[in-house]
Amino acid sequence: MDALYRRHRATAAEIRQEMPEAPSDSAVRTLLRILEEKGFVEHVEDGPRYVYQPTAPLRTARRAAAKRLLDTFFEGSVPQAVATLLDVSTANLSDAELNELESRIEKARKEGR
């Protein structure tokens, strides 16, 4: 999906070229077919090839993926997820990054979330 969002539209071969340690052509096409069945991508025919594109904007897809992650691994708990992300982070957060997190928490408080 990363390659597809970067390119906006791409064939299976183009997507495969952007993948580090890419699987076989047939594996990429199979994955695209599964993603299409699940509603994440769609294709149009361009002669003999399929050209794929995401069905939702990246922001929408990120939110849906984050919700699935929260529900699957953290029982819907945002504090547990954030604590885990902070625990596994190998980088020290800068003051600017910490300020951004504080601002987002304060905004959520004000909005009653």
Long-range contacts (C-beta under 8 A, 24 or more apart in sequence): 1-35, 1-40, 1-41, 1-54, 1-61, 4-41, 4-52, 4-53, 4-54, 5-54, 5-58, 5-61, 8-53, 8-54, 9-51, 9-52, 9-53, 10-51, 10-52, 10-53, 11-46, 11-49, 11-50, 11-51, 11-52, 12-49, 12-50, 12-52, 15-52
